[in-house]
Amino acid sequence: MQLALRVLLLVFIAFPGGGWAGSTVVTVQDFEKSFEVGTWPESAKVEFSTKWAADGKRSLLIHDGSLASVGDLAVSDWSQYQIWRLHVYVPGESGCVLGLELQDDQTAYHNRHQNNASAPPGESVVDVDIAGDLWRGEVNRPYRGIKTPLNK
């Protein structure tokens, strides 16, 4: 697995309630409209692309060695949601690791919920469990900052 992101993301959705059956799916960001995407480091390259799309015409292309921050989301209160679902396309023969963060009004690094997932080469769907309380900080190093769960 490569640590650098090399993915095209199209649809970011969430599932509310206690399970899949009868759940309403909410599209959180489909990348069809342009908006400001935060990037890191300074040399990062992120762009809206028509090279691949799971649905619609566009996706978000995150180039090797780049991190993207998407704040333009249709949902801001995550308390009723159980799962983040990412539709991902990874070109080439190697998969990648997706670093995922969620923050409330506390924006310091150690006060964000930090998690990760992996995506194989090609098209895939990545589900991330966000049910229950979400710790602040890194996986295996929670609560190094504020000692209460994230206000999702």
C-alpha positions in Angstrom: 0.0 0.0 0.0 1.2 3.5 -0.8 0.8 6.2 1.9 0.2 8.9 -0.7 -3.3 9.4 -2.0 -3.9 8.7 -5.6 -7.6 8.5 -5.9 -10.6 9.9 -7.7 -13.5 10.4 -5.3 -16.9 11.0 -6.6 -19.7 10.5 -4.2 -19.4 10.9 -0.4 -22.6 9.6 1.3 -23.9 8.8 4.8 -26.3 6.2 6.1 -28.4 7.3 9.1 -30.2 5.1 11.6 -29.5 1.7 12.9 -28.8 -0.2 9.8 -29.0 -0.6 6.0 -32.6 -1.8 5.6 -34.9 1.2 5.1 -32.1 3.7 5.7 -32.1 6.9 3.8 -28.9 7.6 1.9 -27.7 11.2 1.9 -25.3 12.5 -0.7 -22.9 14.6 1.2 -20.7 15.8 -1.7 -20.9 14.7 -5.3 -18.3 17.1 -6.7 -20.6 18.2 -9.6 -20.3 21.9 -8.6 -17.0 23.7 -8.0 -16.0 24.9 -4.5 -12.8 25.6 -2.6 -10.9 22.5 -1.6 -8.3 22.9 1.1 -4.9 21.2 0.3 -1.7 20.3 2.0 1.3 20.6 1.5 1.8 23.8 -0.5 2.8 21.8 -3.6 -0.5 19.7 -3.4 -2.4 19.2 -6.6 -6.2 18.6 -6.4 -8.7 19.2 -9.2 -12.2 18.4 -10.3 -12.1 15.8 -13.1 -14.2 14.2 -15.7 -11.8 11.3 -16.2 -13.9 9.0 -14.0 -17.3 9.3 -12.2 -19.3 6.7 -10.3 -22.4 8.8 -11.0 -22.8 12.2 -12.6 -20.0 13.7 -14.6 -17.2 14.7 -12.2 -15.1 13.6 -9.3 -12.3 15.0 -7.2 -8.8 14.0 -8.3 -6.3 14.0 -5.5 -2.8 13.6 -6.9 0.1 11.6 -5.4 1.5 13.2 -2.2 -1.5 15.5 -1.8 -4.1 15.9 0.9 -7.5 17.4 0.4 -9.9 19.0 2.9 -13.6 19.2 1.9 -15.7 21.4 4.0 -18.6 22.1 1.6 -20.8 19.2 2.7 -24.6 18.8 2.7 -24.5 17.4 6.3 -23.0 19.1 9.3 -24.7 17.2 12.1 -23.3 13.6 12.0 -25.0 12.4 15.2 -27.8 10.5 13.3 -25.4 8.8 10.9 -23.7 5.4 11.1 -21.5 5.1 8.0 -19.5 7.2 5.6 -19.4 5.7 2.1 -16.8 6.8 -0.4 -16.9 5.7 -4.0 -13.2 5.6 -5.0 -11.2 4.9 -8.1 -7.5 4.2 -7.7 -5.6 4.2 -11.0 -2.6 1.9 -11.5 -1.6 -1.4 -9.9 -1.2 -0.3 -6.3 -3.9 0.5 -3.7 -3.8 3.5 -1.4 -4.5 4.5 2.2 -7.2 7.1 2.8 -6.7 9.4 5.8 -10.1 10.6 7.1 -10.7 13.3 9.6 -13.8 14.8 11.2 -13.7 17.9 13.4 -16.2 19.9 15.4 -15.6 23.5 16.6 -12.3 22.3 18.1 -9.8 22.4 15.2 -6.5 21.6 16.8 -4.8 18.5 15.3 -5.2 16.3 18.4 -8.9 17.3 18.8 -10.0 16.0 15.4 -11.3 12.4 14.9 -8.6 10.8 12.8 -9.2 7.5 11.1 -8.1 5.7 7.9 -9.2 3.2 5.4 -7.7 1.6 2.3 -8.8 1.3 -1.3 -7.6 -1.4 -3.8 -6.7 -0.5 -7.4 -9.6 0.2 -9.6 -13.2 1.1 -8.6 -14.3 0.3 -5.0 -16.7 1.4 -2.3 -15.1 2.2 1.1 -17.4 2.2 4.2 -16.2 3.9 7.4 -18.1 3.2 10.6 -18.9 6.5 12.4 -21.6 5.0 14.8 -21.4 5.9 18.5 -18.9 8.2 20.1 -15.9 9.2 18.0 -12.6 9.6 19.8 -10.5 12.7 19.3 -7.0 12.1 18.1 -5.2 9.3 16.1 -6.1 5.7 16.0 -4.4 3.9 18.9 -3.6 7.3 20.5 -7.0 8.8 21.4 -7.7 11.8 23.6 -4.3 13.4 23.6 -6.1 16.8 23.4 -9.6 17.3 24.8 -10.7 14.2 26.8 -14.3 14.0 25.5 -15.8 12.5 22.4 -16.2 14.6 19.2 -19.4 16.6 19.1 -20.6 15.1 15.8 
